[in-house]
Amino acid sequence: RHELGINVEDIPLEGFRFLTRFHYWAADTVTYGNGVECPWGEHEIDYVLFVRYDDERNGPLKLNLNEEEVSDHEYVSLQRLKECLYDPDKALRMQTHDTNRK
């Protein structure tokens, strides 16, 4: 709920499918510059979860984005997701998109 602000009642927990997790680390270069001595930043394990949501049956999913965590989001069809996963240029964009946080 923290980043996307989705109410837990809107998507049942059993609807989520675990895909993978990744180690993410980023120095706070916005505050401290690009030097080696950045005392603060992010260092976390992030999980990639998939869920199918039927907006025709349930109505649009309501998001309340945390702007300090999310700079952009996109709903994609299954076909678009496959294109992004198998196109090296688009896949790279998806993998590095998380580093563009505010």
Gaussian input, Z-matrix of N, CA and C with variables (Angstrom, degrees):
# hf/3-21g

backbone

0 1
 N
 C     1     B1
 C     2     B2     1     A1
 N     3     B3     2     A2     1     D1
 C     4     B4     3     A3     2     D2
 C     5     B5     4     A4     3     D3
 N     6     B6     5     A5     4     D4
 C     7     B7     6     A6     5     D5
 C     8     B8     7     A7     6     D6
 N     9     B9     8     A8     7     D7
 C    10    B10     9     A9     8     D8
 C    11    B11    10    A10     9     D9
 N    12    B12    11    A11    10    D10
 C    13    B13    12    A12    11    D11
 C    14    B14    13    A13    12    D12
 N    15    B15    14    A14    13    D13
 C    16    B16    15    A15    14    D14
 C    17    B17    16    A16    15    D15
 N    18    B18    17    A17    16    D16
 C    19    B19    18    A18    17    D17
 C    20    B20    19    A19    18    D18
 N    21    B21    20    A20    19    D19
 C    22    B22    21    A21    20    D20
 C    23    B23    22    A22    21    D21
 N    24    B24    23    A23    22    D22
 C    25    B25    24    A24    23    D23
 C    26    B26    25    A25    24    D24
 N    27    B27    26    A26    25    D25
 C    28    B28    27    A27    26    D26
 C    29    B29    28    A28    27    D27
 N    30    B30    29    A29    28    D28
 C    31    B31    30    A30    29    D29
 C    32    B32    31    A31    30    D30
 N    33    B33    32    A32    31    D31
 C    34    B34    33    A33    32    D32
 C    35    B35    34    A34    33    D33
 N    36    B36    35    A35    34    D34
 C    37    B37    36    A36    35    D35
 C    38    B38    37    A37    36    D36
 N    39    B39    38    A38    37    D37
 C    40    B40    39    A39    38    D38
 C    41    B41    40    A40    39    D39
 N    42    B42    41    A41    40    D40
 C    43    B43    42    A42    41    D41
 C    44    B44    43    A43    42    D42
 N    45    B45    44    A44    43    D43
 C    46    B46    45    A45    44    D44
 C    47    B47    46    A46    45    D45
 N    48    B48    47    A47    46    D46
 C    49    B49    48    A48    47    D47
 C    50    B50    49    A49    48    D48
 N    51    B51    50    A50    49    D49
 C    52    B52    51    A51    50    D50
 C    53    B53    52    A52    51    D51
 N    54    B54    53    A53    52    D52
 C    55    B55    54    A54    53    D53
 C    56    B56    55    A55    54    D54
 N    57    B57    56    A56    55    D55
 C    58    B58    57    A57    56    D56
 C    59    B59    58    A58    57    D57
 N    60    B60    59    A59    58    D58
 C    61    B61    60    A60    59    D59
 C    62    B62    61    A61    60    D60
 N    63    B63    62    A62    61    D61
 C    64    B64    63    A63    62    D62
 C    65    B65    64    A64    63    D63
 N    66    B66    65    A65    64    D64
 C    67    B67    66    A66    65    D65
 C    68    B68    67    A67    66    D66
 N    69    B69    68    A68    67    D67
 C    70    B70    69    A69    68    D68
 C    71    B71    70    A70    69    D69
 N    72    B72    71    A71    70    D70
 C    73    B73    72    A72    71    D71
 C    74    B74    73    A73    72    D72
 N    75    B75    74    A74    73    D73
 C    76    B76    75    A75    74    D74
 C    77    B77    76    A76    75    D75
 N    78    B78    77    A77    76    D76
 C    79    B79    78    A78    77    D77
 C    80    B80    79    A79    78    D78
 N    81    B81    80    A80    79    D79
 C    82    B82    81    A81    80    D80
 C    83    B83    82    A82    81    D81
 N    84    B84    83    A83    82    D82
 C    85    B85    84    A84    83    D83
 C    86    B86    85    A85    84    D84
 N    87    B87    86    A86    85    D85
 C    88    B88    87    A87    86    D86
 C    89    B89    88    A88    87    D87
 N    90    B90    89    A89    88    D88
 C    91    B91    90    A90    89    D89
 C    92    B92    91    A91    90    D90
 N    93    B93    92    A92    91    D91
 C    94    B94    93    A93    92    D92
 C    95    B95    94    A94    93    D93
 N    96    B96    95    A95    94    D94
 C    97    B97    96    A96    95    D95
 C    98    B98    97    A97    96    D96
 N    99    B99    98    A98    97    D97
 C   100   B100    99    A99    98    D98
 C   101   B101   100   A100    99    D99
 N   102   B102   101   A101   100   D100
 C   103   B103   102   A102   101   D101
 C   104   B104   103   A103   102   D102
 N   105   B105   104   A104   103   D103
 C   106   B106   105   A105   104   D104
 C   107   B107   106   A106   105   D105
 N   108   B108   107   A107   106   D106
 C   109   B109   108   A108   107   D107
 C   110   B110   109   A109   108   D108
 N   111   B111   110   A110   109   D109
 C   112   B112   111   A111   110   D110
 C   113   B113   112   A112   111   D111
 N   114   B114   113   A113   112   D112
 C   115   B115   114   A114   113   D113
 C   116   B116   115   A115   114   D114
 N   117   B117   116   A116   115   D115
 C   118   B118   117   A117   116   D116
 C   119   B119   118   A118   117   D117
 N   120   B120   119   A119   118   D118
 C   121   B121   120   A120   119   D119
 C   122   B122   121   A121   120   D120
 N   123   B123   122   A122   121   D121
 C   124   B124   123   A123   122   D122
 C   125   B125   124   A124   123   D123
 N   126   B126   125   A125   124   D124
 C   127   B127   126   A126   125   D125
 C   128   B128   127   A127   126   D126
 N   129   B129   128   A128   127   D127
 C   130   B130   129   A129   128   D128
 C   131   B131   130   A130   129   D129
 N   132   B132   131   A131   130   D130
 C   133   B133   132   A132   131   D131
 C   134   B134   133   A133   132   D132
 N   135   B135   134   A134   133   D133
 C   136   B136   135   A135   134   D134
 C   137   B137   136   A136   135   D135
 N   138   B138   137   A137   136   D136
 C   139   B139   138   A138   137   D137
 C   140   B140   139   A139   138   D138
 N   141   B141   140   A140   139   D139
 C   142   B142   141   A141   140   D140
 C   143   B143   142   A142   141   D141
 N   144   B144   143   A143   142   D142
 C   145   B145   144   A144   143   D143
 C   146   B146   145   A145   144   D144
 N   147   B147   146   A146   145   D145
 C   148   B148   147   A147   146   D146
 C   149   B149   148   A148   147   D147
 N   150   B150   149   A149   148   D148
 C   151   B151   150   A150   149   D149
 C   152   B152   151   A151   150   D150
 N   153   B153   152   A152   151   D151
 C   154   B154   153   A153   152   D152
 C   155   B155   154   A154   153   D153
 N   156   B156   155   A155   154   D154
 C   157   B157   156   A156   155   D155
 C   158   B158   157   A157   156   D156
 N   159   B159   158   A158   157   D157
 C   160   B160   159   A159   158   D158
 C   161   B161   160   A160   159   D159
 N   162   B162   161   A161   160   D160
 C   163   B163   162   A162   161   D161
 C   164   B164   163   A163   162   D162
 N   165   B165   164   A164   163   D163
 C   166   B166   165   A165   164   D164
 C   167   B167   166   A166   165   D165
 N   168   B168   167   A167   166   D166
 C   169   B169   168   A168   167   D167
 C   170   B170   169   A169   168   D168
 N   171   B171   170   A170   169   D169
 C   172   B172   171   A171   170   D170
 C   173   B173   172   A172   171   D171
 N   174   B174   173   A173   172   D172
 C   175   B175   174   A174   173   D173
 C   176   B176   175   A175   174   D174
 N   177   B177   176   A176   175   D175
 C   178   B178   177   A177   176   D176
 C   179   B179   178   A178   177   D177
 N   180   B180   179   A179   178   D178
 C   181   B181   180   A180   179   D179
 C   182   B182   181   A181   180   D180
 N   183   B183   182   A182   181   D181
 C   184   B184   183   A183   182   D182
 C   185   B185   184   A184   183   D183
 N   186   B186   185   A185   184   D184
 C   187   B187   186   A186   185   D185
 C   188   B188   187   A187   186   D186
 N   189   B189   188   A188   187   D187
 C   190   B190   189   A189   188   D188
 C   191   B191   190   A190   189   D189
 N   192   B192   191   A191   190   D190
 C   193   B193   192   A192   191   D191
 C   194   B194   193   A193   192   D192
 N   195   B195   194   A194   193   D193
 C   196   B196   195   A195   194   D194
 C   197   B197   196   A196   195   D195
 N   198   B198   197   A197   196   D196
 C   199   B199   198   A198   197   D197
 C   200   B200   199   A199   198   D198
 N   201   B201   200   A200   199   D199
 C   202   B202   201   A201   200   D200
 C   203   B203   202   A202   201   D201
 N   204   B204   203   A203   202   D202
 C   205   B205   204   A204   203   D203
 C   206   B206   205   A205   204   D204
 N   207   B207   206   A206   205   D205
 C   208   B208   207   A207   206   D206
 C   209   B209   208   A208   207   D207
 N   210   B210   209   A209   208   D208
 C   211   B211   210   A210   209   D209
 C   212   B212   211   A211   210   D210
 N   213   B213   212   A212   211   D211
 C   214   B214   213   A213   212   D212
 C   215   B215   214   A214   213   D213
 N   216   B216   215   A215   214   D214
 C   217   B217   216   A216   215   D215
 C   218   B218   217   A217   216   D216
 N   219   B219   218   A218   217   D217
 C   220   B220   219   A219   218   D218
 C   221   B221   220   A220   219   D219
 N   222   B222   221   A221   220   D220
 C   223   B223   222   A222   221   D221
 C   224   B224   223   A223   222   D222
 N   225   B225   224   A224   223   D223
 C   226   B226   225   A225   224   D224
 C   227   B227   226   A226   225   D225
 N   228   B228   227   A227   226   D226
 C   229   B229   228   A228   227   D227
 C   230   B230   229   A229   228   D228
 N   231   B231   230   A230   229   D229
 C   232   B232   231   A231   230   D230
 C   233   B233   232   A232   231   D231
 N   234   B234   233   A233   232   D232
 C   235   B235   234   A234   233   D233
 C   236   B236   235   A235   234   D234
 N   237   B237   236   A236   235   D235
 C   238   B238   237   A237   236   D236
 C   239   B239   238   A238   237   D237
 N   240   B240   239   A239   238   D238
 C   241   B241   240   A240   239   D239
 C   242   B242   241   A241   240   D240
 N   243   B243   242   A242   241   D241
 C   244   B244   243   A243   242   D242
 C   245   B245   244   A244   243   D243
 N   246   B246   245   A245   244   D244
 C   247   B247   246   A246   245   D245
 C   248   B248   247   A247   246   D246
 N   249   B249   248   A248   247   D247
 C   250   B250   249   A249   248   D248
 C   251   B251   250   A250   249   D249
 N   252   B252   251   A251   250   D250
 C   253   B253   252   A252   251   D251
 C   254   B254   253   A253   252   D252
 N   255   B255   254   A254   253   D253
 C   256   B256   255   A255   254   D254
 C   257   B257   256   A256   255   D255
 N   258   B258   257   A257   256   D256
 C   259   B259   258   A258   257   D257
 C   260   B260   259   A259   258   D258
 N   261   B261   260   A260   259   D259
 C   262   B262   261   A261   260   D260
 C   263   B263   262   A262   261   D261
 N   264   B264   263   A263   262   D262
 C   265   B265   264   A264   263   D263
 C   266   B266   265   A265   264   D264
 N   267   B267   266   A266   265   D265
 C   268   B268   267   A267   266   D266
 C   269   B269   268   A268   267   D267
 N   270   B270   269   A269   268   D268
 C   271   B271   270   A270   269   D269
 C   272   B272   271   A271   270   D270
 N   273   B273   272   A272   271   D271
 C   274   B274   273   A273   272   D272
 C   275   B275   274   A274   273   D273
 N   276   B276   275   A275   274   D274
 C   277   B277   276   A276   275   D275
 C   278   B278   277   A277   276   D276
 N   279   B279   278   A278   277   D277
 C   280   B280   279   A279   278   D278
 C   281   B281   280   A280   279   D279
 N   282   B282   281   A281   280   D280
 C   283   B283   282   A282   281   D281
 C   284   B284   283   A283   282   D282
 N   285   B285   284   A284   283   D283
 C   286   B286   285   A285   284   D284
 C   287   B287   286   A286   285   D285
 N   288   B288   287   A287   286   D286
 C   289   B289   288   A288   287   D287
 C   290   B290   289   A289   288   D288
 N   291   B291   290   A290   289   D289
 C   292   B292   291   A291   290   D290
 C   293   B293   292   A292   291   D291
 N   294   B294   293   A293   292   D292
 C   295   B295   294   A294   293   D293
 C   296   B296   295   A295   294   D294
 N   297   B297   296   A296   295   D295
 C   298   B298   297   A297   296   D296
 C   299   B299   298   A298   297   D297
 N   300   B300   299   A299   298   D298
 C   301   B301   300   A300   299   D299
 C   302   B302   301   A301   300   D300
 N   303   B303   302   A302   301   D301
 C   304   B304   303   A303   302   D302
 C   305   B305   304   A304   303   D303

   B1=1.4409
   B2=1.5259
   B3=1.3021
   B4=1.4608
   B5=1.5352
   B6=1.3251
   B7=1.4563
   B8=1.5269
   B9=1.3241
   B10=1.4605
   B11=1.5210
   B12=1.3110
   B13=1.4562
   B14=1.5150
   B15=1.3246
   B16=1.4620
   B17=1.5227
   B18=1.3147
   B19=1.4663
   B20=1.5189
   B21=1.3085
   B22=1.4615
   B23=1.5262
   B24=1.3013
   B25=1.4620
   B26=1.5239
   B27=1.3327
   B28=1.4643
   B29=1.5276
   B30=1.3208
   B31=1.4734
   B32=1.5267
   B33=1.3349
   B34=1.4612
   B35=1.5206
   B36=1.3136
   B37=1.4611
   B38=1.5205
   B39=1.3256
   B40=1.4624
   B41=1.5294
   B42=1.3301
   B43=1.4582
   B44=1.5185
   B45=1.3240
   B46=1.4560
   B47=1.5217
   B48=1.3237
   B49=1.4625
   B50=1.5272
   B51=1.3203
   B52=1.4641
   B53=1.5265
   B54=1.3348
   B55=1.4589
   B56=1.5237
   B57=1.3224
   B58=1.4613
   B59=1.5229
   B60=1.2875
   B61=1.4643
   B62=1.5188
   B63=1.3270
   B64=1.4621
   B65=1.5207
   B66=1.3047
   B67=1.4558
   B68=1.5257
   B69=1.3123
   B70=1.4644
   B71=1.5234
   B72=1.3253
   B73=1.4507
   B74=1.5166
   B75=1.3232
   B76=1.4658
   B77=1.5204
   B78=1.3060
   B79=1.4640
   B80=1.5271
   B81=1.3170
   B82=1.4631
   B83=1.5280
   B84=1.3279
   B85=1.4629
   B86=1.5255
   B87=1.3326
   B88=1.4643
   B89=1.5261
   B90=1.3257
   B91=1.4613
   B92=1.5257
   B93=1.3497
   B94=1.4663
   B95=1.5213
   B96=1.3136
   B97=1.4584
   B98=1.5218
   B99=1.3184
   B100=1.4605
   B101=1.5220
   B102=1.2933
   B103=1.4601
   B104=1.5131
   B105=1.3115
   B106=1.4614
   B107=1.5211
   B108=1.3067
   B109=1.4662
   B110=1.5325
   B111=1.3088
   B112=1.4682
   B113=1.5243
   B114=1.3332
   B115=1.4620
   B116=1.5227
   B117=1.3257
   B118=1.4622
   B119=1.5124
   B120=1.3063
   B121=1.4545
   B122=1.5149
   B123=1.3217
   B124=1.4599
   B125=1.5206
   B126=1.2940
   B127=1.4644
   B128=1.5184
   B129=1.3345
   B130=1.4580
   B131=1.5214
   B132=1.2928
   B133=1.4547
   B134=1.5243
   B135=1.3314
   B136=1.4571
   B137=1.5218
   B138=1.3147
   B139=1.4568
   B140=1.5229
   B141=1.3226
   B142=1.4557
   B143=1.5233
   B144=1.3190
   B145=1.4571
   B146=1.5242
   B147=1.3112
   B148=1.4593
   B149=1.5132
   B150=1.3288
   B151=1.4538
   B152=1.5250
   B153=1.3083
   B154=1.4609
   B155=1.5188
   B156=1.3191
   B157=1.4553
   B158=1.5227
   B159=1.2903
   B160=1.4596
   B161=1.5206
   B162=1.3313
   B163=1.4623
   B164=1.5221
   B165=1.3397
   B166=1.4609
   B167=1.5312
   B168=1.3136
   B169=1.4686
   B170=1.5325
   B171=1.3268
   B172=1.4653
   B173=1.5225
   B174=1.3169
   B175=1.4552
   B176=1.5185
   B177=1.3240
   B178=1.4671
   B179=1.5280
   B180=1.3275
   B181=1.4610
   B182=1.5251
   B183=1.3116
   B184=1.4667
   B185=1.5188
   B186=1.3316
   B187=1.4540
   B188=1.5218
   B189=1.2984
   B190=1.4538
   B191=1.5248
   B192=1.3409
   B193=1.4587
   B194=1.5244
   B195=1.3166
   B196=1.4543
   B197=1.5296
   B198=1.3141
   B199=1.4608
   B200=1.5225
   B201=1.3182
   B202=1.4614
   B203=1.5135
   B204=1.3360
   B205=1.4592
   B206=1.5242
   B207=1.3296
   B208=1.4600
   B209=1.5248
   B210=1.3238
   B211=1.4604
   B212=1.5212
   B213=1.3501
   B214=1.4556
   B215=1.5239
   B216=1.2925
   B217=1.4582
   B218=1.5238
   B219=1.3117
   B220=1.4600
   B221=1.5226
   B222=1.3238
   B223=1.4577
   B224=1.5178
   B225=1.3048
   B226=1.4599
   B227=1.5247
   B228=1.3228
   B229=1.4595
   B230=1.5216
   B231=1.3144
   B232=1.4573
   B233=1.5245
   B234=1.3247
   B235=1.4634
   B236=1.5282
   B237=1.3171
   B238=1.4825
   B239=1.5299
   B240=1.3199
   B241=1.4540
   B242=1.5217
   B243=1.3320
   B244=1.4629
   B245=1.5256
   B246=1.3226
   B247=1.4685
   B248=1.5218
   B249=1.3192
   B250=1.4628
   B251=1.5282
   B252=1.3200
   B253=1.4607
   B254=1.5179
   B255=1.3307
   B256=1.4627
   B257=1.5205
   B258=1.3115
   B259=1.4652
   B260=1.5266
   B261=1.3522
   B262=1.4727
   B263=1.5276
   B264=1.3307
   B265=1.4618
   B266=1.5237
   B267=1.3163
   B268=1.4594
   B269=1.5203
   B270=1.3152
   B271=1.4632
   B272=1.5200
   B273=1.3216
   B274=1.4613
   B275=1.5224
   B276=1.3175
   B277=1.4571
   B278=1.5312
   B279=1.3227
   B280=1.4617
   B281=1.5242
   B282=1.3213
   B283=1.4581
   B284=1.5196
   B285=1.3207
   B286=1.4548
   B287=1.5262
   B288=1.3174
   B289=1.4567
   B290=1.5265
   B291=1.3234
   B292=1.4613
   B293=1.5191
   B294=1.3271
   B295=1.4670
   B296=1.5143
   B297=1.3207
   B298=1.4611
   B299=1.5230
   B300=1.3181
   B301=1.4765
   B302=1.5113
   B303=1.3176
   B304=1.4713
   B305=1.5006
   A1=111.05
   A2=118.39
   A3=121.39
   A4=113.21
   A5=118.27
   A6=120.05
   A7=112.99
   A8=117.30
   A9=121.29
   A10=113.76
   A11=116.46
   A12=119.69
   A13=113.96
   A14=117.96
   A15=121.42
   A16=108.45
   A17=115.94
   A18=119.86
   A19=109.40
   A20=116.68
   A21=121.30
   A22=111.60
   A23=118.79
   A24=121.77
   A25=112.09
   A26=118.33
   A27=121.36
   A28=113.68
   A29=117.81
   A30=121.32
   A31=107.45
   A32=116.45
   A33=118.13
   A34=111.66
   A35=115.80
   A36=122.05
   A37=111.89
   A38=118.10
   A39=120.80
   A40=112.55
   A41=118.35
   A42=121.23
   A43=113.71
   A44=117.98
   A45=121.70
   A46=111.38
   A47=115.38
   A48=121.88
   A49=108.28
   A50=115.22
   A51=121.92
   A52=108.79
   A53=117.27
   A54=121.33
   A55=110.20
   A56=116.35
   A57=120.76
   A58=108.98
   A59=115.72
   A60=121.92
   A61=107.18
   A62=115.94
   A63=119.54
   A64=110.13
   A65=113.95
   A66=122.68
   A67=107.28
   A68=116.37
   A69=122.34
   A70=108.55
   A71=115.55
   A72=120.65
   A73=108.26
   A74=117.08
   A75=121.50
   A76=108.86
   A77=115.78
   A78=121.29
   A79=109.03
   A80=117.03
   A81=121.92
   A82=109.14
   A83=115.12
   A84=119.96
   A85=112.01
   A86=117.45
   A87=120.15
   A88=109.55
   A89=116.39
   A90=121.15
   A91=112.24
   A92=116.54
   A93=120.17
   A94=114.69
   A95=119.14
   A96=121.19
   A97=111.50
   A98=115.80
   A99=121.75
   A100=113.73
   A101=118.05
   A102=120.79
   A103=112.53
   A104=115.69
   A105=122.35
   A106=111.37
   A107=117.82
   A108=122.22
   A109=112.47
   A110=118.23
   A111=121.89
   A112=107.81
   A113=117.88
   A114=119.30
   A115=114.29
   A116=118.09
   A117=120.85
   A118=111.06
   A119=115.15
   A120=121.82
   A121=109.06
   A122=115.31
   A123=121.02
   A124=109.24
   A125=115.95
   A126=121.94
   A127=105.29
   A128=116.23
   A129=118.20
   A130=112.01
   A131=115.27
   A132=122.91
   A133=105.80
   A134=116.76
   A135=121.93
   A136=109.58
   A137=115.18
   A138=121.78
   A139=109.58
   A140=116.19
   A141=122.20
   A142=106.75
   A143=115.18
   A144=122.21
   A145=108.94
   A146=116.07
   A147=120.88
   A148=108.70
   A149=114.55
   A150=120.66
   A151=107.75
   A152=115.72
   A153=120.97
   A154=107.54
   A155=115.13
   A156=120.70
   A157=108.10
   A158=117.42
   A159=122.49
   A160=108.99
   A161=116.15
   A162=119.04
   A163=112.13
   A164=117.79
   A165=118.92
   A166=110.65
   A167=116.62
   A168=120.62
   A169=111.31
   A170=117.78
   A171=122.10
   A172=114.72
   A173=117.93
   A174=121.14
   A175=110.04
   A176=117.84
   A177=120.34
   A178=111.58
   A179=115.62
   A180=120.66
   A181=108.62
   A182=116.23
   A183=120.61
   A184=109.82
   A185=115.48
   A186=122.07
   A187=109.34
   A188=115.59
   A189=122.49
   A190=105.92
   A191=115.81
   A192=122.37
   A193=112.51
   A194=115.53
   A195=122.18
   A196=106.08
   A197=117.55
   A198=122.15
   A199=113.68
   A200=118.26
   A201=120.22
   A202=111.74
   A203=117.14
   A204=122.05
   A205=113.04
   A206=118.23
   A207=121.95
   A208=109.38
   A209=116.46
   A210=119.46
   A211=111.81
   A212=117.53
   A213=120.85
   A214=108.46
   A215=116.89
   A216=122.08
   A217=108.58
   A218=115.42
   A219=119.62
   A220=109.13
   A221=116.04
   A222=121.02
   A223=106.85
   A224=117.35
   A225=120.01
   A226=110.42
   A227=114.87
   A228=120.68
   A229=108.19
   A230=116.37
   A231=120.43
   A232=110.22
   A233=117.29
   A234=120.81
   A235=110.81
   A236=117.21
   A237=120.98
   A238=110.48
   A239=117.41
   A240=120.48
   A241=110.59
   A242=116.99
   A243=120.74
   A244=111.09
   A245=117.26
   A246=120.86
   A247=110.54
   A248=116.65
   A249=120.42
   A250=111.69
   A251=116.64
   A252=119.81
   A253=112.67
   A254=117.57
   A255=120.35
   A256=114.12
   A257=118.33
   A258=121.57
   A259=106.90
   A260=118.61
   A261=120.46
   A262=113.97
   A263=117.71
   A264=119.28
   A265=111.83
   A266=116.80
   A267=120.75
   A268=110.94
   A269=117.90
   A270=121.52
   A271=110.26
   A272=117.04
   A273=120.25
   A274=109.98
   A275=117.51
   A276=121.39
   A277=109.88
   A278=116.86
   A279=119.83
   A280=110.82
   A281=117.85
   A282=120.83
   A283=111.69
   A284=117.36
   A285=119.68
   A286=112.40
   A287=117.23
   A288=119.77
   A289=111.98
   A290=117.24
   A291=121.65
   A292=112.16
   A293=118.69
   A294=121.37
   A295=111.80
   A296=117.74
   A297=121.14
   A298=112.89
   A299=116.13
   A300=119.35
   A301=110.44
   A302=115.91
   A303=120.44
   A304=110.09
   D1=-26.63
   D2=-171.42
   D3=-58.76
   D4=-55.84
   D5=-174.75
   D6=-75.74
   D7=-47.92
   D8=-174.53
   D9=-91.80
   D10=-18.69
   D11=179.33
   D12=68.43
   D13=31.60
   D14=178.33
   D15=-82.97
   D16=131.19
   D17=176.50
   D18=-68.65
   D19=136.67
   D20=-177.01
   D21=-62.59
   D22=-23.36
   D23=178.63
   D24=-74.59
   D25=-19.71
   D26=-173.96
   D27=-78.27
   D28=-28.89
   D29=179.43
   D30=-133.62
   D31=119.48
   D32=179.45
   D33=-64.94
   D34=140.91
   D35=-178.80
   D36=-54.98
   D37=-38.94
   D38=-178.17
   D39=-67.92
   D40=-10.62
   D41=177.11
   D42=-76.93
   D43=-17.00
   D44=-177.72
   D45=-80.48
   D46=142.05
   D47=175.80
   D48=-123.70
   D49=127.18
   D50=177.63
   D51=-73.09
   D52=130.27
   D53=175.91
   D54=-104.81
   D55=-54.81
   D56=-179.26
   D57=-166.50
   D58=-179.53
   D59=172.21
   D60=-138.52
   D61=157.73
   D62=178.53
   D63=-143.76
   D64=154.77
   D65=178.65
   D66=-89.38
   D67=126.33
   D68=-176.84
   D69=-124.05
   D70=132.84
   D71=177.24
   D72=-143.02
   D73=136.27
   D74=176.94
   D75=-151.03
   D76=132.45
   D77=175.61
   D78=-78.34
   D79=151.25
   D80=177.32
   D81=-82.73
   D82=76.95
   D83=-178.75
   D84=-76.89
   D85=-16.79
   D86=177.50
   D87=-66.01
   D88=-43.73
   D89=-178.72
   D90=-83.15
   D91=-41.55
   D92=-169.72
   D93=-108.36
   D94=0.71
   D95=179.93
   D96=82.56
   D97=-178.22
   D98=-175.00
   D99=-89.25
   D100=11.72
   D101=-179.31
   D102=-70.50
   D103=169.35
   D104=-179.00
   D105=-69.44
   D106=-28.91
   D107=-172.66
   D108=-92.93
   D109=60.75
   D110=172.99
   D111=-91.19
   D112=105.61
   D113=-175.07
   D114=-73.07
   D115=-17.75
   D116=-177.18
   D117=-126.88
   D118=158.77
   D119=177.92
   D120=171.66
   D121=-154.61
   D122=178.30
   D123=-120.57
   D124=142.88
   D125=178.06
   D126=-150.72
   D127=105.25
   D128=-171.27
   D129=-152.01
   D130=165.86
   D131=170.17
   D132=-104.18
   D133=121.93
   D134=-179.81
   D135=-109.24
   D136=143.81
   D137=-178.65
   D138=-108.00
   D139=140.38
   D140=175.09
   D141=-104.82
   D142=116.39
   D143=-179.26
   D144=-120.98
   D145=143.17
   D146=175.33
   D147=-114.25
   D148=145.54
   D149=174.03
   D150=-146.20
   D151=141.15
   D152=174.32
   D153=-97.10
   D154=135.21
   D155=-179.24
   D156=-131.49
   D157=125.25
   D158=-178.36
   D159=-95.10
   D160=94.86
   D161=-177.37
   D162=-73.47
   D163=-21.02
   D164=176.05
   D165=-68.56
   D166=-35.96
   D167=179.75
   D168=-86.20
   D169=-39.42
   D170=-172.12
   D171=-102.64
   D172=-7.85
   D173=-174.93
   D174=85.52
   D175=168.61
   D176=-178.37
   D177=-60.48
   D178=139.96
   D179=176.86
   D180=-72.62
   D181=128.75
   D182=-178.27
   D183=-88.27
   D184=124.43
   D185=176.56
   D186=-111.93
   D187=144.44
   D188=172.60
   D189=-128.62
   D190=78.00
   D191=-171.04
   D192=-61.98
   D193=135.16
   D194=172.20
   D195=-83.76
   D196=105.56
   D197=-173.39
   D198=-65.54
   D199=-16.91
   D200=175.53
   D201=-80.11
   D202=-14.31
   D203=-178.65
   D204=-113.23
   D205=-28.85
   D206=-173.45
   D207=-123.98
   D208=119.88
   D209=177.59
   D210=-99.31
   D211=-17.36
   D212=-178.90
   D213=-163.36
   D214=155.46
   D215=173.55
   D216=-150.94
   D217=162.49
   D218=-178.41
   D219=-153.00
   D220=131.57
   D221=170.53
   D222=-84.47
   D223=136.91
   D224=-179.56
   D225=-131.35
   D226=147.87
   D227=173.30
   D228=-75.62
   D229=167.25
   D230=177.63
   D231=-60.01
   D232=-40.98
   D233=179.44
   D234=-62.57
   D235=-45.04
   D236=179.44
   D237=-63.98
   D238=-39.29
   D239=178.02
   D240=-61.19
   D241=-44.79
   D242=178.22
   D243=-61.11
   D244=-41.21
   D245=177.66
   D246=-60.47
   D247=-44.33
   D248=-178.86
   D249=-66.97
   D250=-36.07
   D251=-178.57
   D252=-73.20
   D253=-30.40
   D254=-174.12
   D255=-105.32
   D256=-6.52
   D257=176.08
   D258=-95.81
   D259=115.51
   D260=-175.64
   D261=-55.72
   D262=-37.88
   D263=-179.98
   D264=-67.48
   D265=-43.70
   D266=-179.68
   D267=-72.36
   D268=-37.60
   D269=178.95
   D270=-62.13
   D271=-41.48
   D272=178.43
   D273=-61.82
   D274=-41.76
   D275=178.89
   D276=-60.74
   D277=-43.04
   D278=-179.32
   D279=-66.19
   D280=-39.03
   D281=-178.30
   D282=-69.94
   D283=-36.55
   D284=-176.28
   D285=-92.77
   D286=-7.69
   D287=-177.40
   D288=-59.18
   D289=-35.60
   D290=-178.20
   D291=-62.64
   D292=-24.49
   D293=-178.43
   D294=-77.36
   D295=-6.96
   D296=-178.75
   D297=-91.97
   D298=25.29
   D299=179.22
   D300=-65.76
   D301=157.95
   D302=176.73
   D303=-74.53

